[in-house]
Amino acid sequence: MRNSEKRKFQVASPSLSRLPEHTRKEERLRCGDVTANSLALLATHTSDSALNSTEAGELLRATAEAIRNEVREPI
């Protein structure tokens, strides 16, 4: 049975109430950095290996699938 009762809690410190927002922003920044680095590595590999468009597309798809699987792994 699911508990559907919603409770509101008083937070004593204003900085404590901003903690979840700050943590979310940090997590988004880290995810953005990881994604940007992955794309840069893929671009370098594609140009260094002189991959054609089909090969580059396959590499992108494989990388996207690996990222999806990594995100779904339990922590």
C-alpha positions in Angstrom: 0.0 0.0 0.0 1.3 3.4 -0.9 1.5 6.2 1.6 -0.3 9.1 -0.1 -0.1 11.5 2.9 2.0 14.5 2.1 3.8 16.2 5.0 5.5 19.6 5.0 8.5 20.1 7.1 9.9 23.4 8.5 13.6 23.9 7.7 15.5 25.9 10.4 18.2 27.2 8.1 17.7 28.9 4.7 20.9 27.4 3.4 19.7 24.0 4.3 16.6 24.5 2.2 18.7 25.4 -0.8 20.9 22.3 -0.5 18.8 20.1 -2.9 18.8 22.8 -5.6 22.5 23.3 -5.2 23.1 19.5 -5.4 20.9 19.2 -8.5 22.9 22.0 -10.3 26.2 20.4 -9.4 25.0 17.1 -10.8 23.8 18.7 -14.0 27.2 20.4 -14.4 29.0 17.1 -13.9 26.7 15.4 -16.4 27.3 18.1 -18.9 31.1 17.9 -18.5 31.0 14.1 -19.0 28.8 14.4 -22.1 31.0 17.1 -23.6 34.2 15.1 -23.0 32.6 12.0 -24.6 31.6 14.0 -27.7 35.1 15.5 -27.9 36.7 12.1 -27.7 34.3 10.7 -30.4 35.0 13.7 -32.7 38.8 13.2 -32.3 38.5 9.4 -32.9 36.3 10.0 -36.0 38.7 12.4 -37.6 41.9 10.6 -36.6 40.5 7.3 -38.0 39.0 9.0 -41.1 35.6 7.3 -40.5 32.9 7.7 -43.1 29.5 8.9 -42.1 28.1 5.3 -41.7 30.9 4.3 -39.4 30.6 7.5 -37.4 26.9 7.0 -37.0 27.5 3.4 -35.7 30.1 4.7 -33.3 27.6 7.3 -32.0 24.9 4.8 -31.6 27.1 2.3 -29.7 28.3 5.1 -27.4 24.8 6.3 -26.7 23.7 2.7 -25.8 26.7 2.4 -23.5 25.8 5.6 -21.7 22.2 4.5 -21.4 23.3 1.2 -19.8 25.7 3.0 -17.5 23.0 5.3 -16.3 20.6 2.4 -15.5 23.2 0.5 -13.4 22.4 0.5 -9.7 24.7 2.6 -7.6 
